[in-house]
Amino acid sequence: MSPRITLATAARVLRQLRADHRTVALIVVVPCVLLGLLAWVYADAPVDVFDRIGPALLGVFPFVVMFLVTSIATLRERTSGTLERLLTSPMAKGDLMLGYALAFGIVAVVQALVATAFAVWVAGLDIAGPLWLLVVIALVDAVLGTALGLLASGFARSEFQAVQFMPAFVLPQFLLCGLIQPRADLPRPLELFSDVLPLSYAVAAMQQVTTDAHPLAEVLPSLGMIALWVVLALVLGSLTLRRRTP
């Protein structure tokens, strides 16, 4: 692996994204639209439901969007033959995975800043904890979606299959992360299963920032678990990455 090749890969991906306005809109605008709709739905609720579930969804929406964009973009590289040509050069699979992760990580910074600013200053989200920590968690969640998207792309043979993987990778986590039902109230086998899912820790961290004015000590273990999943997904993705689609 070479830092120079990794950076060159990241720069190439960023140039491609800059020319793809629809993908940029999907990454930056869609989470804001979804958060705005959610705030509007609960605008007349007797209790402030949006303040309770908005922070958690601020982590879930970027995670889902980055998963879709990354898995499809990586698969497109393979089906078009670009990946095969790249891997005949001195580039290693690790360079490709880290380059993609770095490029989409930079995009995730923009996404996290825009979505958090919209949620707080436009949609009226009120949190007890520091705003910067909310941004950091949203960023880490988006990077998690990127890493899992890179992993999922290795098993898909078409863009349609990449989209089909979303129920397998995302929906079980969404159902068990504690957003719909507190994890402590789940049946014991499901609670144990949720303990190993990264989105559970993302939602727990967001909820902690919502209610605690000084949540850093409680949030750090959750961020560490998410970071571990990011590293694991990138390693597995580099091992399962194929040069071409059969």
C-alpha positions, 0 to 999 in steps of 0.5 A: 500500500502507498499513501501516494496512490491512496491519495490519488485514488481519493482525488479521482473519486472526488473529481467524479463526484463533483461532476455528478450533481445528482449524487451530490444532491442525494448525499447533501440534500436528501438527509435535510429533506427527510429531517425537514419532513419529519419536523413538519410531521410532528410540528403540532404534536403535544410533546416534542417528538422531533427532539426525541427521535430527530438526533437518532435519525440524524445519524440513520439518514446519512448512514443509509444514503452513504451506504447506497451511494458507495455500494453503487459507485464501487460496483460501477467501477467494477462493471465498467472495467475501471477497477480491473484496469486500476488493479493491473497498476501498482495499486493494491486493493487496500489503496482502493478501499482506503482511497474510497473511504477517504474520498467519501469521508470528506464528503461525509464531513460536508454532509454532517455539517449541512444536515446538522445545521439544517436540523438545528437552525432550520428544523428547530432541533433542541439538544442538551449536549454540545453541537460539535459532538452531534456533528462528530457522531453524524460524521462517524455514522456516515463513514460507517455507511461508506465502509459497509457500502464498500463491503456490500459492493463486493457481493453484488453483480449489478447496481440493482443487487447493490440496492437489494443488499440494503434490507440485509445490511440496513433494515435489521439494524434499523429495527433493532437499534433502539429507535423503534423500541428501547433495546432493553425492552427487546426479547433477550436474543434480539437484545444480544444481537443488537449489541453487536450491530454498529447502528445500535451504538450510533443511535445510543450516542445520538440519544445521549447527546439529546438528554445529557449536557456533558455526554462525552464520557458515555459517547466515547465507547459507542464511537469506539465500537463504530470505529471498530466496525469501520475498520473491520468492514474496510478490511473485509471489503479489501479481501472480498473485492473482485477485479471484475463482475462475472 
